[in-house]
Amino acid sequence: MNKKNGKLPVLLGVAVWEAYRFYKGRGIFNKIRYKKQHEAVSNYMETHYPAAFYSDIIEADNGWSCIINDKGRRILLYITKADNGTFIFWEKEE
């Protein structure tokens, strides 16, 4: 009985941690929370950086951002959404 009681706080802690990650859109939950943004970034990447990959999308001032990794270069990609629903991108190389 004592072992069960010892595992409960650990399991509860893990459940709370995963709920937090889901709420914040971190890890595997990032593509769920920011689905439309990921679709837009993927299309942008196909055109501008076909061999590159990008980080999780995070919320930023008036939009979102992610880091593009392209052959050793790191590019900060800012994303906003226009009133008509179109995504607008601008970059800053780090």
N, C-alpha and C positions, 0 to 999 in steps of 0.2 A: 504494500500500500504506500509506503513512504517513497518509493521510486516514482510512482505515478504522480504524487504531489510535487515532486522535484522537477518533473518534466513539464508540468502545466505552465509555470511562469516562462520557461524558455519558449514553448510553443506559442504562448500568448504574445511574447515579445516579437517572435518571427512574424506572426499574423499582423501585428500592429505595424511593423517595419514594412511589410509588403503592401499594406493598405496605404501607408504614407507614400511609397514609391508609385503606386497607382495614381494617387491624388496628384502628385507632382509630375507625373508622366515621365518617370525615369526608367532606364533599362528597357526591358521588353515592352513596357507599357507606353513608351514614348511614341511608337508608331500608331498606337491605338488612340492616344489623346490628341496627337497632332497629325491625323491622317491626311487631311487636305494639304497641309503644309509640306508633308513628306512627298506627296504626289507632285506638288509644284517644284520642290527642290530637285527631285529625281529628273523631271523634265528639263530643268535648268542645267543640271549636271550633264545630261546626255549631249546637250548643245555646246556647253562651254568647257567642260572638264570630263570627257568620256572615260578616261582611265582612273579617275580619282574616286575617293570615298569621302563621306562626311560624318560628323559626329551627331549625337542626339540633338534635337532641336530644343532650345530653351526659350522661355519668354524673356523679352527685352523691352526697352522703352517703346511703346506704341507698336509692338510687333514681336518678332522672334529672331533668333540668330542660331547659327551653327558654324562649325569650323570645317573647311574643305582642306583635305590633305591631298596634294597633287605633286607627286614625284619630289618629295622633300620640301615643298612650299606649303606654308599654312596661310590660308585665306579666310578671313572672317566674313561670313555672308550674312547680311542683314535682310530681313524679310518684313515687308508691311503689306497691308491689304487696302486697296483702293475702295472707294464707295461702291463701285460697280462689281466688286468681288474679285478683281484681278490682283494677283500677287505682284509686288514690285520688289526687285532685288537691287542691292548695291553691295560692293565688296571693299574690303580693306586688307591689304597684304600685311602679314605680321612679320 
